[in-house]
Amino acid sequence: MKNQIYSKLLFLFIPFSIFSQTYQWQWAKQGGGNSGSSGTGFTDTTDEMIRSVVVDNQNNHYYLSTVFEGSPTIDGQAVTSYNARDLVLFSTDCQGNLRWSKTIGGYGSLEHAWKLEVDNSGGLYIMVNVVNQANVSAPSNYTPIHFDTNISMPIVAVGYNSPDPDPGINTAFLLKYNTSDGSLAWQKPLQGAVNYALRSSDNGIWCMDNAKNIHAIIGFTAGTHLNGLITVPSTFVSTFQYYLVKFSFAGGSMTPEANPLLLPITGNLTAGMTAGKIQMLYDETLNQYYIAGSKNLNPVTPTSVSYNSNPVNNDGFILAINGANGNEVWRRELYTPNISLQDDKIFGLVKDSNSDIYLSGFYYRGTANDIATFGNYNFPLPLNTGYNPFVMKLGSGGNVQWAKIAESLSPNNNVGYRFMKGNLVINGNELAFVKGSRSDIWGNFAMTRPQNDLADPLLIRFNKNDGTVLGTNEIQSNFGFQDELTSVAVDNDGNYIVGGFFHNQLFTDPADGINTLTATGNSGKSQFFVAKLAKSACSALSVEETAAEAGIKIYPNPVQEVLNINSKENLQAFEIYSSTGQFVTRGSLNSPQSSINTTSLNTGVYYIKIKTAKATITEKFIKK
């Protein structure tokens, strides 16, 4: 165990200051139980890893992971465990201090969720799919599904073969937790009255828009659901009828709106619920939805999925759907020839304020002459066979604007690596891609590892406009263990918050400034970790006032060129964020009256955070 290099002073709140012009690891925390799934290695659908990271407007971080039994902890603090495998939510502040944790689970290991969102008004949201095994005829140790310490589903009062419905049988829920302490604010069952034969559901594909409304694609079996808004015909017993549902924010109540849109989906999308392999975005400007991911639960047995009777023929795909009528606008599929398995994935899906779309994933190259395609686009021929990670930018019409693959994946391991969850995030003009790597070379940045070593975590930064590789940041682990980054978010200061999994030791480089993490007592199974990659310290967000209280006025609004700021106190600094909360730019101010040139900003809605000696305020403005 090496000593901590950074001084503790580094972690003090330093408003609007930068301690380095380059990214460096600021802190890391670990967690997990002492067991894991059966077998050796890593199973991406069940083993411990960070599945989602989000940051609120107070710079607090929220994480979702699976956690196994065996005295689970987070940063040394005990975590509630109900049985073999549960879901765990937890939060840290921007310095990495654990704020709270909450376990979702009960007897068994059939709790599924892959995504978190915050409303910046004290709400944290998660869609869960659970199977409650607590039944009056079951053994007494069959604990019911818990959503909070003292809030659980009822024990099912009917027998396993009974045709009668029971509220303890429901599987699909939308949950809201209070960001302040992790307590459950409310639970919304999405199904109506169901019995054991009709309890299945698919509710893993959803997103939140800029107004904090939730949009979800939900599959139901026969019955009446969503408080009577949906009635599914009796023929849907073993398959789902899928609907596009909008939940109106309305102060955080998330009320489902009338007339959910029936989608022409046949087959099933259960990978979105059980495996987190399908994602969804909504573009409010275009009223257009994007569904992207991998349709196959495994590469050998393809899953059958069609949209409007048009089959998705390949594993990796993206569909653009008209939000008004559900019609398909366009689709693109990943395809590689001459292979005996479908294993071409899309994992990352994000968009910017210009309605451009960014994807990440990998494709499999079986022989030297195989050329992978994405619609009409041909990927460049890579130097290696096997799995090849990629990042690409699309216009809203599905045209490829740029695509990047690694210059080399490994000088010492000449077969590409099948990483598990390569996600994306936009940070101003940067696009960050996280994954596991075996000696990747991206642009002029090389990751060097010994021959036959397994994966180490890697973050790659691109210029989002043209795909230029800006830099890479890696985490070193000990030889022969598979370790990866699986999730990434950006905080209010433009720093990266990442999460992933590791198997033995992590941050083993003496120069990285982080105490080495050691997974102890877990029999070689993965444990999860979170870390902060930063070039600035935490902003002081505790003194938040309204503009009127602080005596600050911005004008004109909308603005075309120069935005003026008047204040009764000396202005110190400003930061500008996009409508989706992504950092754009910052600068210093030094008088009560200042102006900011906005000509470099694209047309759209922005938020400006303004700091004086006595207050911090945030105002919305429109750039014409």
C-alpha positions in Angstrom: 0.0 0.0 0.0 1.6 3.2 -1.1 1.2 6.5 0.8 -1.2 9.2 -0.4 0.7 11.8 -2.4 -1.7 14.7 -2.5 -2.0 17.0 0.4 -5.3 17.1 2.2 -5.5 20.8 1.3 -6.2 19.7 -2.2 -9.6 18.5 -1.3 -10.8 21.8 0.4 -13.5 23.7 -1.4 -11.8 26.2 -3.7 -14.5 28.2 -5.5 -13.9 28.5 -9.2 -10.2 27.8 -9.1 -8.1 25.4 -11.1 -5.3 23.4 -9.5 -4.0 21.9 -12.7 -4.3 22.3 -16.4 -4.3 18.6 -16.9 -6.6 15.8 -15.6 -5.3 13.8 -12.7 -6.9 11.3 -10.3 -8.2 13.1 -7.2 -9.8 10.3 -5.1 -11.1 6.7 -5.3 -13.4 4.6 -3.2 -14.3 0.9 -3.3 -17.1 -1.3 -2.2 -18.7 -4.7 -2.5 -19.3 -8.0 -0.8 -17.2 -11.1 -0.3 -18.8 -13.4 -2.8 -19.9 -13.3 -6.5 -21.5 -15.2 -9.3 -20.7 -18.8 -10.0 -17.6 -19.6 -12.1 -14.4 -17.6 -12.5 -13.8 -14.2 -14.3 -16.5 -11.6 -14.8 -20.2 -11.8 -15.8 -21.4 -8.4 -17.0 -25.1 -9.0 -16.2 -24.7 -10.0 -12.6 -21.3 -9.2 -11.1 -20.4 -6.1 -9.0 -19.7 -3.0 -11.1 -20.9 0.5 -11.3 -23.9 0.6 -13.6 -24.8 4.3 -13.5 -23.4 7.6 -12.3 -25.2 10.9 -12.1 -24.3 14.3 -10.6 -26.8 16.9 -9.2 -26.6 20.7 -9.3 -25.1 20.6 -5.8 -22.1 18.5 -7.0 -23.2 15.4 -5.2 -22.7 12.1 -6.9 -25.1 9.1 -7.1 -24.2 5.6 -8.1 -25.9 2.3 -8.9 -24.3 -1.1 -8.5 -25.0 -4.7 -7.8 -23.7 -6.0 -4.5 -23.2 -9.5 -3.3 -23.6 -10.9 0.2 -20.7 -11.5 2.5 -20.4 -8.4 4.7 -20.7 -5.8 1.9 -19.2 -2.4 2.5 -18.7 0.9 0.8 -15.6 2.8 1.8 -15.3 0.6 4.9 -18.9 1.3 6.0 -21.4 -1.6 6.3 -24.1 -2.0 3.6 -27.4 -3.7 4.1 -27.6 -7.1 2.5 -30.8 -9.1 2.0 -29.6 -12.2 0.2 -27.4 -13.5 -2.6 -27.3 -10.4 -4.8 -29.0 -7.0 -4.4 -29.0 -3.6 -6.0 -27.3 -0.8 -4.0 -27.7 3.0 -4.4 -25.2 5.3 -2.7 -24.1 8.9 -2.8 -20.8 10.8 -2.2 -20.1 14.5 -2.1 -17.6 15.9 -4.6 -14.7 15.1 -2.3 -15.7 11.5 -2.3 -17.1 11.4 1.2 -19.9 8.8 1.5 -23.3 10.5 2.3 -25.6 7.5 2.4 -26.4 4.1 0.9 -29.6 2.2 0.2 -30.1 -1.4 -0.7 -32.9 -2.7 -3.0 -33.4 -6.4 -2.7 -34.9 -9.4 -1.0 -34.5 -13.2 -1.2 -32.8 -14.4 -4.4 -31.0 -12.3 -7.0 -33.7 -11.2 -9.5 -33.5 -7.4 -9.0 -32.7 -5.6 -12.3 -31.9 -1.9 -12.9 -29.3 -0.1 -15.0 -29.9 3.7 -14.9 -30.3 6.6 -12.5 -31.5 10.2 -13.0 -31.8 13.3 -10.8 -34.3 16.1 -11.0 -32.1 18.7 -9.2 -35.0 19.3 -6.9 -34.2 16.7 -4.4 -35.3 13.6 -6.3 -33.3 10.5 -7.5 -35.2 8.1 -9.9 -34.7 4.5 -10.8 -36.8 2.0 -12.8 -36.5 -1.5 -11.2 -37.7 -4.9 -12.2 -38.0 -7.3 -9.3 -39.3 -10.7 -8.5 -40.7 -11.0 -5.0 -40.2 -14.5 -3.7 -41.8 -14.0 -0.3 -45.0 -16.1 -0.3 -47.1 -17.5 2.5 -46.2 -21.0 1.4 -42.5 -20.2 1.0 -39.8 -20.8 3.7 -39.7 -18.1 6.4 -36.3 -16.9 5.3 -37.7 -15.7 2.0 -37.4 -12.0 2.6 -39.7 -9.8 0.6 -38.3 -7.2 -1.8 -37.3 -4.1 0.1 -37.2 -0.6 -1.4 -36.1 1.0 1.8 -35.1 -0.3 5.2 -38.7 -0.4 6.6 -40.6 -0.4 3.3 -41.1 -3.7 1.4 -43.5 -5.4 -0.9 -46.2 -7.4 0.8 -45.8 -11.1 1.3 -47.8 -12.8 -1.5 -51.0 -14.3 0.0 -51.9 -16.6 -2.9 -50.3 -19.9 -3.9 -47.8 -20.1 -6.7 -50.3 -21.8 -9.1 -53.2 -19.5 -8.2 -54.9 -17.5 -11.0 -55.7 -14.8 -8.5 -53.8 -11.4 -8.6 -51.9 -10.1 -5.6 -50.0 -6.8 -5.2 -46.9 -8.7 -4.0 -46.6 -10.3 -7.5 -45.9 -7.0 -9.4 -42.5 -6.8 -11.0 -42.2 -3.3 -12.6 -41.7 -0.2 -10.5 -40.7 3.5 -10.8 -39.0 4.6 -7.5 -38.1 8.1 -6.3 -35.5 8.6 -3.5 -34.7 11.8 -1.6 -31.2 12.9 -2.6 -30.5 14.3 0.9 -30.6 11.0 2.8 -31.5 8.2 0.4 -35.0 7.7 1.9 -37.7 6.4 -0.4 -40.0 9.3 -1.4 -42.5 7.0 -3.2 -43.0 3.9 -5.3 -45.2 3.6 -8.4 -46.2 0.1 -9.5 -46.4 0.3 -13.3 -48.6 -2.8 -13.7 -52.2 -3.3 -12.7 -53.4 -6.5 -11.0 -51.4 -9.4 -12.1 -51.1 -13.1 -11.2 -48.1 -15.3 -11.3 -48.7 -16.3 -15.0 -48.8 -12.6 -16.1 -46.3 -11.0 -13.8 -43.5 -10.6 -16.4 -42.7 -7.1 -17.6 -40.0 -5.2 -19.4 -39.2 -1.7 -18.1 -35.4 -1.2 -18.4 -35.4 1.3 -21.3 -36.0 5.0 -20.2 -34.5 8.5 -20.2 -35.2 11.9 -18.7 -35.6 15.1 -20.7 -34.4 18.6 -20.0 -37.7 19.4 -18.3 -37.2 16.3 -16.0 -40.0 14.4 -17.5 -39.4 10.6 -17.8 -39.8 8.8 -21.1 -39.9 5.0 -21.1 -40.6 2.0 -23.4 -42.4 -0.5 -21.3 -43.5 -4.0 -22.2 -46.7 -5.4 -20.5 -48.4 -8.8 -20.6 -52.2 -9.2 -20.7 -54.2 -7.0 -18.4 -54.9 -3.3 -17.5 -51.9 -1.3 -16.4 -50.6 2.2 -15.7 -53.6 3.1 -13.5 -56.0 2.1 -16.3 -54.3 3.9 -19.2 -53.3 0.7 -21.0 -55.2 -2.5 -21.7 -53.2 -5.4 -23.2 -55.1 -8.1 -25.1 -55.4 -11.5 -23.5 -53.2 -13.1 -26.2 -50.1 -11.5 -24.7 -49.2 -14.1 -22.1 -45.6 -15.1 -22.9 -44.8 -12.0 -25.0 -45.0 -8.2 -24.4 -47.0 -5.4 -25.9 -44.7 -2.3 -25.9 -45.8 1.3 -25.1 -44.0 4.6 -25.2 -45.0 6.3 -21.9 -44.3 9.8 -20.7 -44.3 10.6 -17.0 -44.9 14.3 -16.4 -42.5 15.8 -13.8 -45.2 18.0 -12.2 -43.2 18.8 -9.0 -41.7 15.3 -8.9 -44.9 13.3 -8.8 -44.1 11.7 -12.3 -47.7 11.1 -13.4 -48.1 9.0 -16.5 -49.7 11.0 -19.3 -52.8 9.9 -21.1 -52.7 8.0 -24.4 -49.4 6.1 -24.2 -48.2 5.3 -27.7 -48.4 1.7 -28.8 -45.2 0.8 -30.5 -45.0 -1.8 -33.3 -42.3 -3.9 -31.6 -42.5 -7.7 -31.9 -40.0 -10.1 -30.3 -38.7 -8.8 -27.0 -36.3 -6.1 -25.7 -35.6 -7.8 -22.4 -31.9 -7.1 -22.8 -32.9 -3.6 -21.7 -34.3 -4.8 -18.5 -32.0 -7.7 -17.5 -28.7 -6.8 -19.2 -28.7 -3.1 -19.7 -27.7 -3.5 -23.3 -30.4 -1.1 -24.8 -30.5 2.6 -24.2 -32.9 5.4 -25.1 -32.7 9.2 -25.7 -35.3 11.8 -26.5 -34.6 14.9 -28.6 -37.1 17.6 -27.6 -36.2 19.9 -30.5 -37.0 17.2 -33.1 -39.6 15.2 -31.0 -37.5 12.2 -31.9 -36.5 9.2 -29.9 -33.4 7.0 -30.3 -33.2 3.4 -29.2 -29.7 1.9 -29.5 -27.8 -1.1 -28.1 -27.4 -4.8 -28.6 -30.4 -7.0 -29.1 -28.7 -10.3 -28.3 -28.3 -11.6 -24.7 -25.5 -13.8 -26.0 -23.6 -13.9 -29.3 -24.4 -17.4 -30.2 -28.3 -17.3 -30.0 -29.6 -14.1 -31.7 -32.7 -12.5 -30.2 -35.6 -11.9 -32.6 -36.7 -8.2 -32.6 -38.7 -6.4 -35.3 -40.0 -2.8 -35.6 -43.1 -2.4 -37.7 -42.5 -6.0 -39.1 -39.0 -4.9 -40.3 -36.5 -7.2 -38.4 -33.4 -6.0 -36.7 -31.0 -8.3 -38.5 -27.8 -7.6 -36.7 -26.8 -7.4 -33.0 -25.8 -3.7 -32.7 -28.4 -1.2 -33.9 -29.9 2.3 -33.5 -33.5 3.3 -34.4 -34.8 6.8 -34.7 -38.5 7.1 -34.0 -41.0 9.9 -34.5 -42.3 10.9 -31.1 -45.7 11.9 -32.5 -46.8 8.7 -34.1 -44.1 6.1 -33.4 -43.1 5.8 -37.1 -39.5 4.7 -37.8 -37.5 7.7 -39.2 -34.3 5.8 -39.9 -32.2 2.9 -38.6 -28.6 1.9 -38.7 -27.1 -1.6 -37.9 -23.6 -2.8 -37.3 -22.6 -5.6 -39.6 -19.4 -7.7 -40.0 -19.3 -10.5 -42.6 -17.9 -14.0 -42.5 -18.4 -14.7 -38.9 -20.4 -17.4 -37.1 -21.7 -15.2 -34.3 -23.4 -11.9 -33.9 -21.4 -9.9 -31.4 -21.3 -6.2 -32.5 -22.3 -3.9 -29.7 -23.5 -0.4 -29.1 -23.2 0.7 -25.5 -22.8 4.5 -25.3 -25.6 6.8 -26.5 -25.5 10.6 -25.8 -26.5 13.7 -27.7 -25.5 17.4 -27.7 -27.5 20.6 -27.9 -27.2 20.6 -31.7 -29.1 17.2 -31.9 -25.9 15.4 -32.9 -25.7 11.8 -31.6 -22.6 10.0 -30.3 -22.2 6.2 -30.1 -19.6 3.9 -28.7 -19.3 0.1 -28.9 -17.3 -2.6 -30.6 -17.5 -4.8 -33.6 -16.0 -8.2 -34.2 -13.5 -8.7 -37.1 -13.2 -12.4 -37.9 -10.6 -12.5 -40.7 -8.1 -10.1 -42.2 -10.4 -8.9 -45.0 -13.5 -8.3 -43.0 -14.8 -4.7 -43.2 -17.3 -3.7 -40.7 -20.2 -1.4 -41.8 -22.6 0.9 -40.1 -25.4 1.5 -42.5 -23.6 2.8 -45.6 -20.5 3.7 -43.7 -17.4 1.5 -43.9 -15.1 1.4 -40.9 -11.4 1.7 -41.7 -9.7 -1.7 -41.8 -8.1 -2.2 -38.3 -4.7 -3.6 -37.6 -6.0 -6.5 -35.6 -8.6 -9.2 -35.8 -11.1 -9.8 -32.9 -12.9 -7.1 -31.1 -12.5 -3.5 -32.1 -13.9 -0.6 -30.0 -15.2 2.5 -31.8 -16.6 5.9 -31.1 -18.6 7.8 -33.7 -20.7 11.0 -34.3 -23.9 11.0 -36.2 -26.1 13.9 -37.4 -29.8 13.8 -36.5 -30.5 12.1 -39.8 -28.2 9.2 -39.1 -25.3 10.3 -41.3 -21.8 9.5 -39.9 -19.8 12.7 -39.3 -16.8 11.0 -37.9 -15.8 7.6 -36.5 -12.7 6.6 -34.6 -11.1 3.2 -33.8 -7.9 2.6 -32.0 -4.6 2.9 -34.0 -3.7 -0.3 -32.2 -5.2 -2.3 -29.4 -2.1 -4.1 -28.2 1.4 -4.4 -29.5 1.8 -7.4 -27.2 -1.7 -8.9 -27.5 -2.7 -8.8 -31.1 -6.3 -9.8 -30.7 -8.8 -7.1 -29.7 -10.5 -7.2 -26.3 -14.2 -7.7 -25.7 -14.8 -5.0 -23.2 -18.1 -5.0 -21.4 -19.6 -1.5 -21.0 -18.0 1.3 -22.9 -20.0 4.4 -22.0 -19.8 8.0 -23.1 -20.4 11.5 -21.7 -20.1 15.0 -23.2 -18.1 17.6 -21.3 -18.2 21.0 -23.1 -16.4 20.3 -26.3 -15.0 17.1 -25.0 -16.4 13.6 -25.5 -15.2 11.0 -23.0 -15.2 7.2 -23.6 -14.6 4.7 -20.8 -13.7 1.0 -21.1 -11.3 -1.7 -20.3 -8.1 -1.8 -22.3 -5.2 -4.1 -23.1 -2.5 -1.7 -24.2 -4.7 0.6 -26.4 -3.2 3.2 -28.6 -5.5 6.1 -29.4 -4.1 8.9 -31.5 -0.6 9.7 -30.1 -1.5 8.2 -26.6 -0.3 4.7 -25.9 -1.2 2.5 -23.0 1.7 0.0 -22.4 1.2 -3.3 -20.5 3.1 -6.6 -20.4 2.3 -9.3 -22.8 -0.7 -11.4 -21.8 -1.9 -9.0 -19.2 -5.6 -8.5 -18.9 -7.6 -5.3 -19.1 -7.0 -2.1 -17.1 -9.4 0.9 -16.9 -9.0 3.6 -19.5 -10.7 6.9 -20.2 -10.2 8.5 -23.7 -11.0 12.1 -24.4 -12.0 13.3 -27.9 -12.8 16.7 -29.5 -16.5 16.1 -30.0 -16.6 18.2 -33.2 -14.0 16.3 -35.2 -13.0 13.3 -33.2 -9.4 14.3 -32.5 -8.0 12.4 -29.6 -7.2 14.9 -26.9 -5.7 12.5 -24.3 -6.1 9.4 -22.3 -6.1 8.6 -18.6 -5.5 5.1 -17.3 -5.6 3.3 -14.0 -2.9 0.7 -13.4 -3.7 -2.7 -11.7 -1.6 -5.7 -10.9 -0.8 -8.2 -13.7 -3.3 -10.8 -14.8 -6.6 -9.3 -13.6 -9.5 -7.9 -15.6 -10.5 -4.4 -14.4 -12.6 -1.8 -16.3 -14.4 1.5 -16.3 -18.1 1.0 -16.9 -19.8 4.3 -16.2 -18.9 8.0 -16.4 -20.5 11.4 -15.6 -19.4 15.0 -15.5 -19.7 17.2 -12.5 -20.5 20.9 -12.3 -16.8 21.8 -12.5 -16.1 19.9 -15.7 -14.4 17.0 -13.9 -15.1 13.3 -14.6 -16.7 11.0 -12.1 -16.2 7.3 -13.1 -17.1 3.9 -11.9 -16.2 0.3 -12.7 -15.0 -2.9 -11.3 -11.7 -4.6 -10.2 -10.6 -8.0 -9.1 -7.5 -7.7 -7.0 -5.6 -4.4 -6.7 -6.2 -1.0 -8.4 -4.2 2.3 -8.6 -0.9 0.4 -8.2 1.1 3.1 -10.0 3.1 5.0 -7.2 2.8 8.2 -9.2 -1.0 8.3 -9.5 -1.6 10.0 -6.2 -4.2 7.5 -4.9 -3.9 4.9 -2.2 -4.0 1.4 -3.8 -7.4 -0.3 -3.6 -7.4 -3.9 -2.5 -10.3 -6.3 -3.0 -10.0 -8.5 0.1 -11.9 -11.7 1.0 -13.9 -11.8 -2.3 -12.5 -15.1 -3.6 -11.3 -13.5 -6.8 -14.7 -11.9 -7.7 -15.2 -8.4 -8.8 -15.8 -5.5 -6.5 -16.9 -2.0 -7.6 -15.0 1.3 -7.4 -15.6 5.0 -8.1 -13.1 7.7 -8.7 -12.7 11.3 -9.7 -10.6 12.5 -12.6 -10.2 16.2 -12.2 -8.4 19.3 -13.2 -10.2 21.6 -10.7 -11.3 21.3 -7.1 -14.9 21.3 -5.8 -16.9 24.5 -6.3 -18.4 26.1 -3.2 -22.1 25.6 -3.9 -23.4 26.2 -0.4 -24.3 29.9 -0.7 -27.0 29.8 -3.4 -29.4 32.8 -3.7 -31.9 34.1 -6.2 -30.7 36.8 -8.6 -33.1 39.3 -6.9 -31.7 38.5 -3.4 -28.1 38.9 -4.6 -28.9 42.1 -6.6 -27.7 40.6 -9.9 -29.2 41.2 -13.3 -28.3 39.8 -16.7 -29.4 41.3 -20.0 -30.3 41.2 -22.8 -32.1 37.9 -22.7 -32.2 36.4 -25.3 -28.7 37.5 -26.2 -27.1 37.6 -29.7 -23.5 38.8 -28.9 -22.7 40.4 -25.5 -24.4 39.3 -22.3 -24.2 42.1 -19.6 -24.1 41.4 -15.9 -24.8 44.1 -13.2 -24.4 43.4 -9.5 -24.5 45.3 -6.2 -21.4 43.4 -5.2 -18.1 42.9 -7.0 -18.4 40.0 -9.5 -15.7 37.3 -9.2 -16.3 34.5 -11.7 -18.8 32.8 -14.0 -19.5 29.4 -15.5 -21.8 28.5 -18.4 -23.6 25.2 -18.8 -25.7 23.8 -21.6 -29.4 23.1 -21.2 -28.5 19.4 -20.3 -26.2 20.5 -17.5 -22.9 20.0 -19.4 -20.1 22.4 -18.6 -19.3 24.8 -21.5 -16.9 27.5 -20.3 -15.8 29.6 -17.3 -14.0 32.9 -16.7 -13.0 35.5 -14.1 -14.8 38.8 -13.4 -13.6 41.8 -11.4 -16.2 44.6 -11.1 -19.9 45.1 -10.4 -20.5 45.5 -14.1 -19.1 43.0 -16.6 -19.9 41.6 -20.0 -19.4 38.2 -21.6 -19.0 37.6 -25.4 -21.4 34.8 -26.3 -20.7 34.7 -30.1 -18.9 31.3 -29.8 -22.0 29.7 -28.3 -24.4 27.7 -30.5 -28.1 28.8 -30.5 -30.0 27.3 -27.6 -30.7 27.5 -23.9 -27.9 27.9 -21.3 -27.4 28.4 -17.6 -24.9 30.8 -16.2 -23.6 30.5 -12.6 -22.4 33.8 -11.3 -20.3 34.3 -8.1 -19.7 37.3 -6.0 -18.0 37.6 -2.7 -21.3 36.9 -0.8 -23.4 34.8 -3.1 -23.7 32.3 -6.0 -26.7 32.5 -8.3 -27.7 30.5 -11.4 -29.7 32.1 -14.2 -31.1 30.8 -17.5 -30.5 32.7 -20.8 -31.2 32.1 -24.4 -28.5 32.5 -27.1 -30.0 33.6 -30.4 
